[in-house]
């Protein structure tokens, strides 16, 4: 019975992909975040829509053909809503399959911007 239930859950996850990483309502103390999502059958790419909830900025859409990506557009001390939907062969968008909220903490007081000095020798 348990084995059958696990098969059904796995099959439904393949049909209706969702975010694997990050989890909903996570807080981060960095601005480069790995997003990972499950594959949707027959999808050729995915549309990630990022909405900045702290400012009234236009939503950002990122098209990606992989199943993971590091997104680097986040700002300190902001909250975001991220949605994902598949794109199919005929360039039609599928329905939104998942959405999560993430929070970026304030820049730490002890933050040190390390920019290495490079001295070229002639």
ABEGO torsion letter per residue (X at the ends): XAAAAAAAAAAAAAABBBBAOBBBGBBBABABBBBBBBBBBGBABBBBBBBBAABBBBBBBBBBABABBBBAABBBGBBBBBBBBBBBAAGBBBBBABBBBBBBBBBBAABBBBBBBBBBBX
